[in-house]
């Protein structure tokens, strides 16, 4: 009798009602798989899953729903910062990581089309459009400097990339000029003697696109 009741309960647990939709409805998997982009999933599918790179127009990603058992689809972030996700259409992905996007699209896919959806999004090609900062004044190489991708690029690093200070540089009074989204200027005074020579890197400033670093000349007493 106990065996019979156990069997009936097991049948009821897996008897899920069908949904009225043309899209595929997949049964629950035995594994309690989630959309957490684990290392094992990335190795299984040949991806290096990225939770740091912020997606931008022109980026190419691979999109896969494991339950479909289909090969990954190649998708490109549009100029408007959107990704055309299968079944649910355009999703805004600009300034989001692959992991964030996978977690975001999981809910609507499971609501309408899947009992469980395991989403894998891998970054294939990052857009090569570079961001620049500008270093002028008493440095050896004035001009634009590309911000290295995925690096905490600071004013101190930019000056070193510009060949270091000139002979008459006022290292204690370096100015960082930044234009905010509202068009207003912000200025930051940086003592590079403390930062570069004394190692007080916590005083350094992380740079943003189009920042200007101005290295003035020191006063010379004859």
Backbone as CSV, one residue per row, in Angstrom:
resi,resn,N_x,N_y,N_z,CA_x,CA_y,CA_z,C_x,C_y,C_z
1,UNK,0.833,-1.208,0.000,0.000,0.000,0.000,0.867,1.257,0.000
2,UNK,1.917,1.253,0.859,2.823,2.419,0.898,3.505,2.603,-0.447
3,UNK,3.889,1.475,-1.064,4.531,1.561,-2.364,3.596,2.161,-3.398
4,UNK,2.319,1.766,-3.353,1.337,2.282,-4.303,1.147,3.779,-4.133
5,UNK,1.015,4.266,-2.880,0.849,5.698,-2.633,2.074,6.476,-3.095
6,UNK,3.249,5.918,-2.837,4.478,6.589,-3.266,4.518,6.721,-4.768
7,UNK,4.085,5.662,-5.488,4.075,5.690,-6.944,3.108,6.736,-7.463
8,UNK,1.903,6.842,-6.872,0.900,7.823,-7.296,1.408,9.232,-7.094
9,UNK,2.031,9.480,-5.921,2.564,10.812,-5.662,3.643,11.172,-6.653
10,UNK,4.490,10.214,-7.021,5.550,10.474,-7.988,4.966,10.860,-9.326
11,UNK,3.903,10.183,-9.740,3.254,10.497,-11.020,2.679,11.902,-10.985
12,UNK,2.026,12.256,-9.856,1.417,13.575,-9.746,2.467,14.673,-9.775
13,UNK,3.631,14.438,-9.193,4.685,15.463,-9.145,5.189,15.813,-10.530
14,UNK,5.147,14.871,-11.449,5.678,15.123,-12.776,4.583,15.369,-13.811
15,UNK,3.355,15.403,-13.404,2.253,15.644,-14.337,1.997,17.131,-14.402
16,UNK,2.720,17.808,-15.246,2.612,19.257,-15.369,1.660,19.601,-16.502
17,UNK,0.789,20.600,-16.302,-0.152,20.979,-17.369,0.579,21.650,-18.515
18,UNK,0.148,21.357,-19.732,0.760,21.980,-20.915,0.301,23.413,-21.034
19,UNK,1.149,24.249,-21.598,0.804,25.646,-21.815,0.360,25.826,-23.255
20,UNK,-0.523,26.787,-23.444,-1.079,27.048,-24.771,-0.158,27.994,-25.510
21,UNK,0.863,27.437,-26.161,1.828,28.275,-26.885,2.473,27.450,-27.978
22,UNK,2.924,28.102,-29.013,3.599,27.414,-30.101,5.068,27.178,-29.821
23,UNK,5.604,27.902,-28.838,7.017,27.756,-28.506,7.211,26.490,-27.688
24,UNK,8.430,25.943,-27.687,8.665,24.680,-26.978,8.548,24.850,-25.481
25,UNK,7.900,23.875,-24.829,7.808,23.837,-23.375,8.590,22.623,-22.922
26,UNK,9.660,22.836,-22.174,10.532,21.749,-21.807,10.236,21.272,-20.409
27,UNK,10.361,19.981,-20.124,10.119,19.468,-18.781,11.224,19.850,-17.838
28,UNK,10.924,19.738,-16.553,11.946,20.025,-15.548,13.060,19.008,-15.661
29,UNK,14.290,19.470,-15.503,15.425,18.559,-15.513,15.620,17.995,-14.120
30,UNK,16.305,16.862,-14.048,16.550,16.250,-12.765,17.551,17.053,-11.953
31,UNK,18.487,17.695,-12.633,19.459,18.515,-11.930,18.849,19.858,-11.596
32,UNK,19.132,20.385,-10.415,18.618,21.695,-10.022,19.510,22.772,-10.610
33,UNK,19.451,22.908,-11.953,20.330,23.835,-12.650,19.730,25.220,-12.633
34,UNK,20.533,26.253,-12.411,20.072,27.636,-12.427,20.823,28.395,-13.484
35,UNK,20.530,29.692,-13.622,21.230,30.503,-14.600,22.530,31.048,-14.067
36,UNK,22.950,30.650,-12.885,24.272,31.058,-12.438,25.286,30.524,-13.423
37,UNK,26.111,31.404,-13.970,27.041,31.002,-15.013,28.266,30.382,-14.366
38,UNK,28.200,29.111,-14.096,29.255,28.437,-13.369,30.407,28.099,-14.274
39,UNK,31.560,27.822,-13.653,32.729,27.443,-14.436,32.477,26.147,-15.190
40,UNK,31.765,25.196,-14.554,31.507,23.925,-15.217,30.685,24.121,-16.477
41,UNK,29.705,25.043,-16.430,28.889,25.301,-17.620,29.733,25.917,-18.716
42,UNK,30.623,26.831,-18.348,31.437,27.495,-19.361,32.392,26.513,-20.011
43,UNK,32.957,25.593,-19.234,33.848,24.592,-19.810,33.060,23.638,-20.694
44,UNK,31.863,23.272,-20.258,31.037,22.346,-21.015,30.719,22.881,-22.396
45,UNK,30.491,24.155,-22.504,30.053,24.742,-23.779,31.160,25.479,-24.514
46,UNK,32.370,25.420,-24.017,33.480,26.035,-24.713,33.539,27.534,-24.592
47,UNK,32.825,28.123,-23.634,32.816,29.569,-23.473,33.693,29.985,-22.301
48,UNK,34.226,31.178,-22.385,34.760,31.842,-21.209,33.732,32.889,-20.830
49,UNK,32.912,32.584,-19.852,31.806,33.464,-19.501,32.334,34.693,-18.772
50,UNK,31.784,35.827,-19.103,32.327,37.097,-18.639,31.331,37.824,-17.755
51,UNK,31.722,38.095,-16.510,30.860,38.881,-15.628,31.491,40.228,-15.303
52,UNK,32.444,40.672,-16.152,33.108,41.963,-15.930,32.914,42.919,-17.114
53,UNK,33.042,42.379,-18.325,32.928,43.241,-19.503,31.509,43.765,-19.645
54,UNK,31.360,45.079,-19.763,30.060,45.692,-19.980,29.796,45.735,-21.482
55,UNK,28.704,45.138,-21.880,28.387,45.027,-23.302,28.157,46.398,-23.933
56,UNK,28.545,46.508,-25.194,28.436,47.761,-25.936,28.061,47.441,-27.378
57,UNK,27.543,48.428,-28.124,27.198,48.189,-29.528,28.365,47.598,-30.302
58,UNK,28.060,46.588,-31.110,29.087,45.925,-31.899,29.651,44.673,-31.262
59,UNK,29.454,44.480,-29.962,29.919,43.251,-29.303,29.169,42.045,-29.863
60,UNK,29.888,40.939,-30.009,29.273,39.698,-30.475,29.280,38.685,-29.330
61,UNK,28.137,38.049,-29.120,28.018,37.063,-28.056,27.419,35.775,-28.613
62,UNK,27.655,34.679,-27.888,27.003,33.406,-28.184,25.892,33.195,-27.172
63,UNK,24.723,32.829,-27.662,23.550,32.644,-26.805,23.072,31.205,-26.929
64,UNK,22.847,30.583,-25.783,22.399,29.191,-25.809,21.468,28.919,-24.632
65,UNK,20.390,28.153,-24.909,19.520,27.623,-23.866,19.818,26.134,-23.799
66,UNK,20.430,25.696,-22.717,20.914,24.316,-22.652,19.814,23.298,-22.882
67,UNK,18.613,23.587,-22.386,17.520,22.629,-22.521,17.111,22.395,-23.983
68,UNK,17.421,23.338,-24.864,17.108,23.158,-26.285,17.996,22.117,-26.952
69,UNK,19.205,21.939,-26.384,20.208,21.037,-26.961,20.579,21.444,-28.383
70,UNK,20.445,22.733,-28.673,20.840,23.276,-29.971,22.196,23.970,-29.824
71,UNK,22.946,24.108,-30.920,24.224,24.832,-30.842,23.998,26.301,-30.511
72,UNK,25.009,26.979,-29.983,24.863,28.396,-29.635,24.535,29.240,-30.860
73,UNK,23.762,30.294,-30.622,23.436,31.254,-31.673,24.330,32.476,-31.510
74,UNK,24.831,32.997,-32.617,25.656,34.202,-32.586,24.759,35.436,-32.670
75,UNK,24.887,36.317,-31.699,24.086,37.536,-31.646,25.007,38.746,-31.556
76,UNK,24.562,39.867,-32.087,25.350,41.103,-32.062,24.564,42.208,-31.373
77,UNK,25.221,42.925,-30.494,24.579,44.057,-29.821,24.368,45.164,-30.844
78,UNK,23.140,45.640,-30.952,22.798,46.646,-31.952,23.352,48.022,-31.569
79,UNK,23.251,48.958,-32.529,23.701,50.328,-32.268,22.920,50.977,-31.138
80,UNK,21.714,50.504,-30.898,20.888,51.047,-29.817,21.149,50.336,-28.488
81,UNK,22.131,49.423,-28.473,22.480,48.743,-27.239,21.558,47.599,-26.880
82,UNK,20.935,46.969,-27.897,19.983,45.889,-27.643,20.483,44.571,-28.229
83,UNK,19.918,43.483,-27.701,20.222,42.150,-28.194,18.895,41.486,-28.572
84,UNK,18.850,40.883,-29.757,17.628,40.220,-30.224,17.622,38.795,-29.685
85,UNK,17.015,38.602,-28.520,17.025,37.315,-27.827,15.929,36.410,-28.388
86,UNK,16.250,35.160,-28.706,15.236,34.240,-29.217,14.012,34.162,-28.312
87,UNK,12.857,34.126,-28.911,11.542,34.006,-28.272,11.027,35.314,-27.676
88,UNK,11.895,36.132,-27.069,11.383,37.309,-26.359,11.716,38.632,-27.033
89,UNK,12.537,38.616,-28.086,12.794,39.832,-28.839,13.890,40.710,-28.257
90,UNK,13.792,41.999,-28.543,14.841,42.942,-28.196,14.915,43.167,-26.680
91,UNK,16.150,43.098,-26.160,16.416,43.344,-24.746,17.566,44.334,-24.647
92,UNK,17.423,45.355,-23.811,18.494,46.336,-23.632,19.621,45.693,-22.828
93,UNK,20.821,45.671,-23.405,21.953,45.008,-22.746,23.152,45.931,-22.551
94,UNK,23.106,47.136,-23.086,24.250,48.050,-22.984,24.600,48.289,-21.519
95,UNK,25.896,48.245,-21.231,26.437,48.460,-19.883,26.051,47.354,-18.898
96,UNK,25.646,46.209,-19.423,25.390,45.038,-18.589,26.365,43.933,-18.971
97,UNK,26.686,43.053,-18.024,27.563,41.932,-18.324,26.751,40.781,-18.907
98,UNK,27.463,39.811,-19.487,26.781,38.626,-20.022,25.999,37.914,-18.927
99,UNK,26.579,37.836,-17.752,25.905,37.161,-16.647,24.620,37.892,-16.263
100,UNK,24.671,39.216,-16.206,23.482,39.993,-15.859,22.379,39.800,-16.890
101,UNK,22.752,39.773,-18.165,21.756,39.596,-19.218,21.130,38.206,-19.121
102,UNK,21.955,37.189,-18.872,21.429,35.826,-18.744,20.422,35.734,-17.610
103,UNK,20.727,36.370,-16.488,19.805,36.350,-15.356,18.524,37.132,-15.663
104,UNK,18.656,38.180,-16.460,17.494,39.020,-16.774,16.511,38.321,-17.703
105,UNK,17.031,37.576,-18.691,16.128,36.952,-19.668,15.582,35.618,-19.168
106,UNK,16.129,35.099,-18.101,15.654,33.816,-17.557,14.169,33.878,-17.186
107,UNK,13.768,34.920,-16.459,12.390,35.007,-15.953,11.352,35.012,-17.080
108,UNK,11.457,35.883,-18.094,10.432,35.864,-19.148,10.421,34.564,-19.956
109,UNK,11.601,33.952,-20.141,11.623,32.682,-20.867,10.895,31.589,-20.083
110,UNK,11.122,31.551,-18.774,10.469,30.534,-17.955,8.986,30.834,-17.763
111,UNK,8.627,32.079,-17.814,7.213,32.437,-17.639,6.370,31.997,-18.823
112,UNK,6.918,32.129,-20.024,6.117,31.897,-21.221,6.443,30.602,-21.962
113,UNK,7.703,30.135,-21.892,8.102,29.082,-22.810,8.727,27.841,-22.167
114,UNK,9.347,27.985,-21.029,10.080,26.872,-20.442,9.663,26.655,-18.989
115,UNK,9.700,25.373,-18.576,9.546,25.096,-17.157,10.822,25.514,-16.431
116,UNK,11.977,25.231,-17.052,13.255,25.692,-16.540,14.142,26.034,-17.725
117,UNK,14.811,27.163,-17.665,15.698,27.587,-18.754,17.079,27.907,-18.185
118,UNK,18.072,27.213,-18.689,19.457,27.463,-18.287,20.124,28.266,-19.391
119,UNK,20.394,29.535,-19.109,20.880,30.465,-20.137,22.398,30.582,-20.061
120,UNK,23.046,30.403,-21.199,24.489,30.591,-21.294,24.758,31.678,-22.328
121,UNK,25.401,32.767,-21.895,25.788,33.839,-22.814,27.290,34.043,-22.676
122,UNK,27.998,33.870,-23.767,29.453,34.022,-23.759,29.885,35.145,-24.673
123,UNK,30.841,35.932,-24.223,31.378,37.015,-25.044,32.326,36.430,-26.083
124,UNK,32.004,36.631,-27.354,32.858,36.138,-28.440,33.859,37.197,-28.877
125,UNK,33.346,38.357,-29.250,34.210,39.436,-29.747,33.751,40.751,-29.147
126,UNK,34.663,41.451,-28.479,34.350,42.772,-27.948,34.600,43.816,-29.023
127,UNK,33.737,44.792,-29.090,33.887,45.871,-30.060,35.218,46.567,-29.848
128,UNK,35.900,46.836,-30.937,37.254,47.387,-30.850,37.293,48.911,-30.803
129,UNK,36.122,49.560,-30.750,36.127,51.018,-30.650,36.723,51.409,-29.304
130,UNK,37.800,52.187,-29.328,38.534,52.478,-28.100,38.087,53.802,-27.485
131,UNK,38.270,53.899,-26.178,38.071,55.149,-25.460,39.433,55.774,-25.187
132,UNK,39.473,57.111,-25.178,40.748,57.802,-25.012,40.671,58.851,-23.906
133,UNK,41.838,59.085,-23.304,42.054,60.246,-22.441,43.174,61.057,-23.081
134,UNK,43.384,62.263,-22.572,44.351,63.162,-23.199,45.283,63.736,-22.145
135,UNK,46.570,63.639,-22.431,47.589,64.152,-21.514,48.338,65.279,-22.222
136,UNK,48.357,66.458,-21.604,49.018,67.627,-22.205,49.913,68.294,-21.169
137,UNK,50.831,69.102,-21.668,51.724,69.840,-20.770,53.092,69.190,-20.677
138,UNK,53.650,69.191,-19.491,55.017,68.748,-19.266,55.138,67.223,-19.138
139,UNK,54.877,66.550,-20.273,55.151,65.120,-20.402,55.901,64.915,-21.710
140,UNK,56.508,63.757,-21.867,57.318,63.525,-23.065,56.487,63.248,-24.311
141,UNK,55.302,62.663,-24.140,54.463,62.335,-25.289,53.059,62.871,-25.063
142,UNK,52.812,64.097,-25.504,51.488,64.684,-25.345,50.506,64.070,-26.351
143,UNK,49.224,64.076,-25.970,48.205,63.631,-26.907,47.300,62.568,-26.328
144,UNK,46.516,61.924,-27.212,45.535,60.925,-26.757,46.209,59.619,-26.338
145,UNK,45.633,58.981,-25.337,46.105,57.683,-24.871,44.885,56.776,-24.735
146,UNK,44.973,55.603,-25.325,43.854,54.668,-25.277,43.708,54.077,-23.876
147,UNK,42.470,54.013,-23.407,42.197,53.373,-22.124,42.205,51.866,-22.337
148,UNK,43.109,51.140,-21.697,43.135,49.677,-21.879,41.835,49.050,-21.386
149,UNK,41.264,48.121,-22.146,40.017,47.491,-21.715,40.206,46.686,-20.440
150,UNK,39.195,46.725,-19.587,39.157,45.944,-18.352,40.340,46.239,-17.442
151,UNK,40.794,47.489,-17.418,41.885,47.874,-16.527,41.485,49.120,-15.746
152,UNK,41.881,49.170,-14.489,41.669,50.371,-13.688,42.742,51.376,-14.101
153,UNK,42.420,52.171,-15.116,43.403,53.074,-15.713,43.342,54.422,-14.999
154,UNK,44.418,54.784,-14.345,44.452,55.972,-13.505,45.276,57.080,-14.137
155,UNK,45.205,58.247,-13.517,45.982,59.398,-14.000,47.476,59.102,-13.950
156,UNK,47.901,58.461,-12.886,49.320,58.112,-12.771,49.777,57.199,-13.888
157,UNK,48.957,56.204,-14.213,49.298,55.286,-15.298,49.331,56.014,-16.638
158,UNK,48.407,56.949,-16.836,48.371,57.694,-18.097,49.631,58.535,-18.272
159,UNK,50.098,59.135,-17.201,51.326,59.945,-17.283,52.519,59.057,-17.615
160,UNK,52.582,57.901,-16.993,53.670,56.969,-17.319,53.573,56.515,-18.763
161,UNK,52.344,56.266,-19.242,52.146,55.866,-20.638,52.541,56.993,-21.592
162,UNK,52.471,58.235,-21.106,52.856,59.385,-21.930,54.362,59.658,-21.855
163,UNK,55.117,58.703,-21.370,56.572,58.839,-21.340,57.115,59.465,-20.079
164,UNK,56.237,59.747,-19.125,56.688,60.342,-17.868,56.756,61.855,-17.951
165,UNK,57.160,62.454,-16.845,57.186,63.910,-16.751,58.339,64.523,-17.540
166,UNK,58.096,65.751,-18.025,59.156,66.530,-18.628,60.073,67.109,-17.556
167,UNK,61.142,67.727,-17.986,62.152,68.238,-17.049,61.605,69.327,-16.138
168,UNK,60.624,70.076,-16.593,60.147,71.221,-15.810,58.718,71.008,-15.287
169,UNK,58.307,69.755,-15.155,56.939,69.452,-14.724,56.734,69.791,-13.250
170,UNK,55.579,70.356,-12.969,55.160,70.576,-11.584,54.356,69.349,-11.165
171,UNK,55.045,68.372,-10.608,54.429,67.082,-10.300,53.389,67.172,-9.179
172,UNK,53.485,68.213,-8.378,52.583,68.320,-7.227,51.237,68.969,-7.565
173,UNK,51.125,69.489,-8.766,49.909,70.243,-9.113,49.332,69.814,-10.461
174,UNK,49.197,68.529,-10.639,48.594,68.000,-11.861,47.074,68.159,-11.762
175,UNK,46.467,68.567,-12.872,45.013,68.800,-12.889,44.324,67.796,-13.812
176,UNK,43.277,67.183,-13.295,42.419,66.318,-14.098,41.115,67.059,-14.359
177,UNK,40.778,67.232,-15.631,39.546,67.930,-16.021,38.597,66.917,-16.641
178,UNK,37.380,66.884,-16.131,36.377,65.925,-16.600,35.076,66.652,-16.926
179,UNK,34.472,66.277,-18.051,33.185,66.839,-18.441,32.088,65.847,-18.081
180,UNK,31.153,66.269,-17.234,30.074,65.391,-16.798,29.006,65.246,-17.857
181,UNK,28.055,64.325,-17.646,26.959,64.112,-18.610,26.135,65.366,-18.865
182,UNK,26.113,66.280,-17.873,25.354,67.518,-18.021,26.160,68.625,-18.678
183,UNK,27.401,68.301,-19.085,28.253,69.288,-19.741,29.076,70.140,-18.797
184,UNK,28.890,69.963,-17.500,29.646,70.760,-16.529,31.034,70.175,-16.312
185,UNK,31.991,71.070,-16.096,33.377,70.655,-15.894,33.639,70.361,-14.420
186,UNK,34.396,69.290,-14.194,34.893,68.971,-12.871,36.410,68.972,-12.916
187,UNK,37.043,69.474,-11.886,38.504,69.471,-11.823,38.959,68.788,-10.542
188,UNK,40.061,68.060,-10.651,40.646,67.352,-9.520,42.143,67.672,-9.496
189,UNK,42.641,68.050,-8.346,44.061,68.329,-8.192,44.764,67.084,-7.654
190,UNK,45.851,66.702,-8.307,46.564,65.476,-7.954,48.030,65.775,-7.682
191,UNK,48.514,65.299,-6.553,49.924,65.414,-6.202,50.613,64.119,-6.619
192,UNK,51.287,64.160,-7.765,51.891,62.956,-8.305,53.170,62.556,-7.578
193,UNK,53.725,63.452,-6.810,54.870,63.070,-5.967,54.404,62.042,-4.935
194,UNK,53.253,62.333,-4.323,52.699,61.379,-3.351,52.309,60.069,-4.027
195,UNK,51.685,60.161,-5.203,51.127,58.978,-5.858,52.206,58.099,-6.477
196,UNK,53.089,58.702,-7.274,54.065,57.920,-8.038,55.388,57.706,-7.315
197,UNK,55.791,58.652,-6.496,57.091,58.529,-5.839,56.985,57.981,-4.418
198,UNK,55.892,58.289,-3.730,55.727,57.803,-2.361,54.808,56.583,-2.277
199,UNK,54.206,56.218,-3.413,53.387,55.008,-3.448,52.015,55.142,-2.819
200,UNK,51.508,56.373,-2.663,50.189,56.575,-2.065,49.125,56.495,-3.168
201,UNK,48.984,55.280,-3.706,48.130,55.086,-4.886,46.647,55.317,-4.600
202,UNK,46.268,55.293,-3.325,44.858,55.550,-3.006,44.455,56.985,-3.344
203,UNK,45.438,57.862,-3.545,45.164,59.250,-3.913,45.013,59.426,-5.427
204,UNK,45.309,58.366,-6.182,45.202,58.434,-7.636,43.734,58.454,-8.039
205,UNK,43.477,58.799,-9.291,42.102,58.940,-9.776,41.896,58.055,-10.998
206,UNK,40.850,57.227,-10.949,40.511,56.399,-12.106,39.951,57.280,-13.220
207,UNK,40.443,57.058,-14.428,40.070,57.919,-15.553,38.816,57.422,-16.262
208,UNK,38.148,58.370,-16.900,36.995,58.081,-17.736,37.257,58.616,-19.137
209,UNK,36.455,58.156,-20.078,36.610,58.588,-21.464,36.607,60.107,-21.572
210,UNK,37.555,60.647,-22.370,37.681,62.075,-22.683,38.188,62.919,-21.516
211,UNK,38.705,62.296,-20.468,39.361,63.070,-19.402,40.607,63.763,-19.945
212,UNK,40.887,64.945,-19.415,42.102,65.684,-19.753,42.996,65.751,-18.523
213,UNK,44.260,65.408,-18.702,45.252,65.532,-17.639,46.217,66.636,-18.043
214,UNK,46.297,67.645,-17.221,47.149,68.802,-17.519,48.308,68.822,-16.534
215,UNK,49.511,68.725,-17.084,50.726,68.760,-16.261,51.383,70.120,-16.469
216,UNK,51.304,71.021,-15.480,51.854,72.372,-15.671,53.366,72.413,-15.483
217,UNK,53.926,73.527,-15.874,55.355,73.761,-15.638,55.540,74.363,-14.236
218,UNK,56.583,73.954,-13.562,56.865,74.522,-12.255,57.560,75.871,-12.425
219,UNK,57.418,76.704,-11.415,58.086,77.993,-11.439,59.589,77.781,-11.257
220,UNK,60.374,78.465,-12.079,61.822,78.315,-12.026,62.425,79.613,-11.473
221,UNK,63.158,79.497,-10.393,63.819,80.659,-9.804,65.277,80.702,-10.289
222,UNK,65.611,81.813,-10.888,66.979,81.973,-11.373,67.836,82.574,-10.269
